[in-house]
Amino acid sequence: MTDRYLIAGQTYIFPRHVVEQILAHELSTNWRGRFHGKTDHIPDKKALDAYVGEVTRRLGLRRYFYNPSLAEHLGGRRKANSSLMGHGRHVGFRRAGRFVGFDALASDVFRGHEPWVRYDQPSGDQRFTQPRPNVASEKVAVVIPSVDGLDLTTKCLEHLRQHRGEIDVEVIYVDNGSTAGVADQVEQLLTTLKLPGQVIRNAENFGFTRACNQGIAVAGDRHVLLLNNDCFLGPGCLPNLVKHLVWHPRVAAVTPLTGDQGANSLRKRDRRRHVGIHVKRLQWKWDDPVHCAAHCKREQVSTENVLPFFCALLHRDSLREVGPLDESFLDGLAADDEWCLRVGKAGWKCLVCYDAFAAHLHKTTFKRLGLNRRQQLRAAQRKLRSLRA
């Protein structure tokens, strides 16, 4: 692309005297564009943005653009994300960097960018720089409920310490009636790993959902990461989750990809398509968060009605507005679905992030406790359907 074009210009605003200058220019009666040969048929005078850029350059006029865009545009390939709405042919030339999804409104993009700033558009500079969220300023309370499973909790905390990035975290470990000594060992482990945190001790197992709410209650003015102790964060997982949580407007919760058998699994065809990888590249190392995270680098999200809360980052404002999890779903099954549906009714969105990965040992806790997960899940789903009726 040369410096004479205004590539991907979809909406223009001109002073009248400028329009008169453009129309009086010789190119206005002899613009060929992409049409091979001279034509008087206006629809064949393609590449209008290139034409405007060339004429204004020759006239010595300066061009300006608003960043973010003032208008939304559904571009050519809907699977790409090189513009705010999906224009995807000039990935190496103009990349807006802030894909907001096909169901978003252009007005949503401006949140967090007020007052609007007009940037000069010098010749040859067609790149749109976007203000990145300062994730280092965000505080996250990591709530980890558990019954025994010290080996899993140890590995979970080690990955959190190693891959938390610049995020300011505080661990809230909720011991849900473990055997004697487990809570003390977790407390010592937090000290050894130099992770700030606290331990909540329950005399008995109050259920997964109530334990999560105990952690949410003491989280204060922080975003809350609900993290299963059998879930291990990969490199960049937490910083990217925080980025998408605060970057996109009205996002209540974000979750990473994983390799389990659940809804966020990379084993599912649609997930692999979004990430753009072939499953054989992972060599079936689903439980290796470092290996899998290396293939999950596409900065893209998808909007979902419900999310699994094996590793879910909840926005503090959404928790303040709609409240914590519904404790009538005692074992946690379908409690995540109910919460997501509740925030959806309040105008919030839930996202899956394709540049974040966490390994999840699916169903491990249920197996260790000898619980019939399938039977409990069916009961929880019946309860959810009755609430929605």
Buried (B, 14 or more C-beta within 10 A) or exposed (E): EEEBBBBBBBEEEEEEEBEEBBEEBEBEEEBBBEBEEEBEEEEBBBBBBBBBBBBBBEEEBEBEBBBBBBEBBEBBEEEBBBBBBBBBBBEEEBBBBBBBBEEBEBEBBBEEEEEEEEEEBEBEEBEBEBEEBEBEEBBBBBBBBBBBBBEBBBBBBBBBBBBBBEBBBBBBBBBBBBEEEBBEBBBEBBEEBEBEBBBBBBEEBBBBBBBBBBBBEBBEEBBBBBBBBBBBBBBBBBBBBBBBBBBBBBBBBBBBBBBBEBBBBBBBEEBBEBBEBEBEEBEEEBBBBBBBBBBBBBBBBBBBEBBBBBBBBBBBBBBEBBEBBBBEBBBBBBBBBBBBBBBBEEEBBBBBBBBBBBBBBBBBBBEEEEEEBEEBBEBBEEBBEEBEE
